[in-house]
Amino acid sequence: MSGSFTESPRYYYQNYQDCVALCRRFGCPDLFITYTCNAAWPEITEALTFIPGQQPSDRSDIVDRVFEMKLKLFVDDIKKYEFFGPILGS
């Protein structure tokens, strides 16, 4: 089975090999950051006011867009201001 099929053993093995190569080149990671979405974020609730009767669970496209925007800003802040020190591999 191809490595592009996300449930195949080859896919998982290729991802494992990529991780090992990154650790070999840059050293083991120091942080593991989990970033989650809050359906009550003002951006989401404000966007839903224009669509009467809709909940965040009904409009996953809006939730996803807001999450992606906030995640991008978070990563940009980490890279630009080097909150956790210099970045070796990005």
C-alpha positions in Angstrom: 0.0 0.0 0.0 1.2 3.5 -0.8 2.6 5.9 1.8 0.1 8.5 0.8 -2.7 6.4 2.2 -3.0 7.8 5.7 -3.9 4.5 7.5 -1.3 2.4 5.9 1.7 0.9 7.7 4.0 2.6 5.2 2.5 6.0 6.0 3.2 5.6 9.7 6.7 4.2 9.1 7.5 7.2 6.8 6.3 9.6 9.5 8.4 7.8 12.1 11.5 8.0 9.9 10.9 11.8 9.3 10.7 12.3 13.1 13.9 10.3 13.7 15.7 12.3 11.0 14.6 15.6 12.6 15.7 14.5 16.0 19.1 13.3 14.6 19.6 16.7 12.8 18.3 19.1 15.5 18.1 17.1 18.7 15.1 15.9 20.5 12.2 18.4 20.9 12.0 20.4 24.2 8.3 21.2 24.0 5.1 19.6 23.0 2.4 22.2 22.6 -1.3 21.4 22.3 -3.5 24.2 21.0 -7.2 23.7 21.3 -10.2 25.7 20.0 -12.9 27.3 22.2 -16.3 27.5 20.5 -17.0 30.6 22.7 -14.3 32.7 21.2 -15.6 36.1 20.3 -14.8 35.7 16.6 -16.9 32.6 16.4 -19.9 34.0 18.3 -19.8 37.2 16.3 -19.7 35.4 13.0 -22.7 33.2 14.1 -24.8 36.3 15.0 -25.3 36.8 11.2 -26.7 33.3 10.8 -29.8 32.9 13.1 -30.3 29.7 14.9 -26.8 28.3 14.2 -24.5 26.8 16.8 -20.7 26.4 16.5 -21.3 22.7 16.0 -23.5 23.5 13.0 -20.8 25.6 11.3 -17.5 23.8 11.5 -16.2 25.8 8.6 -16.3 29.0 10.7 -14.8 27.3 13.7 -12.0 25.8 11.6 -11.2 29.2 10.0 -11.0 31.0 13.3 -8.9 28.2 14.8 -6.5 28.3 11.8 -6.2 32.1 12.1 -5.4 32.0 15.8 -3.0 29.1 15.4 -1.1 30.9 12.7 -0.9 34.0 14.9 0.3 31.8 17.8 3.1 30.2 15.7 4.1 33.5 14.3 4.5 35.0 17.8 6.6 32.0 18.9 8.8 32.4 15.9 9.0 36.2 15.7 9.6 36.8 19.4 11.3 33.5 20.2 9.3 33.0 23.4 11.0 29.7 24.0 14.5 30.6 22.8 16.1 30.3 19.4 14.5 28.0 16.9 16.8 25.5 15.2 14.4 23.7 12.9 11.2 25.2 11.6 
